[in-house]
Amino acid sequence: MSAKRIKKLLEDALLKDGPMAFALYEYELDDLKTELFRSMRADNDAFIFAVTENSGDVAMVLIDSPEEVYINELARDKLKETWKHNYLTNMKILIPDFAKQLHAGYFAINGVKYANF
């Protein structure tokens, strides 16, 4: 699938509240949770999330602690809640890069730190 098509699928799922596939989460992201948490801790991130696409389906996971794992729509909702007014802007910036990463065969993973001013 082209990066352009993947970008459209991500926009539908992440910007237009489209459906996400739990089966895809189970298939591609469930086993990645431990590695994501380790990366989050090593990088001192506040939280980390990953997005994937396969055969036209999109799935997402967001982790902010070992006990707090959000899947698909709940992950999207948690990210919207956390980023508040910046969700739309941040996703418009991230989605093109996510599409390129997914097209190249990688997961789209993003660790997030909180800025202290």
C-alpha angles and dihedrals in degrees: 000000000000123000088240092057092046089051090054091050091050091048090051093049100038105030102029098038093245121171124278127208118246091193089059090049089053092045100047113012109032094076090047095063097091092048091048092051091049090050091048092052094044092051093041091236121168089222141341133213137189132199129195138181129201130168092346096311125113128207133179140189128192122191125189098162137356089267097043113071120154121196130206112313091014089053091050091048092049091050091049090050093048096045093038108176094007098060096094094044093045094048093048087056096044102041098072091052091044090053091052092049093048092046089053090054100258132117116253103239127175127183115199129208127192116238117230113211 
